[in-house]
Amino acid sequence: MIQGWLIKMTPEMGAKTKEKVIDLLFFVKKSLQMEGFLHR
């Protein structure tokens, strides 16, 4: 039931979700780099 809902939502939400995930990963990467600079 949940899988079917996900498959239905994927075409509409896929692009937006992908963008959010990429933004989140970029933010995390940036934060980790900042932490690295602070600890040096």
ChimeraX attribute file (.defattr): number of C-alpha atoms within 10 A of each C-alpha:
attribute: neighborCount
match mode: 1-to-1
recipient: residues
	/A:1	5
	/A:2	7
	/A:3	8
	/A:4	9
	/A:5	9
	/A:6	12
	/A:7	12
	/A:8	11
	/A:9	11
	/A:10	13
	/A:11	10
	/A:12	10
	/A:13	13
	/A:14	13
	/A:15	11
	/A:16	12
	/A:17	12
	/A:18	11
	/A:19	12
	/A:20	12
	/A:21	12
	/A:22	12
	/A:23	12
	/A:24	12
	/A:25	12
	/A:26	12
	/A:27	12
	/A:28	12
	/A:29	12
	/A:30	12
	/A:31	12
	/A:32	12
	/A:33	12
	/A:34	11
	/A:35	11
	/A:36	10
	/A:37	9
	/A:38	8
	/A:39	7
	/A:40	5
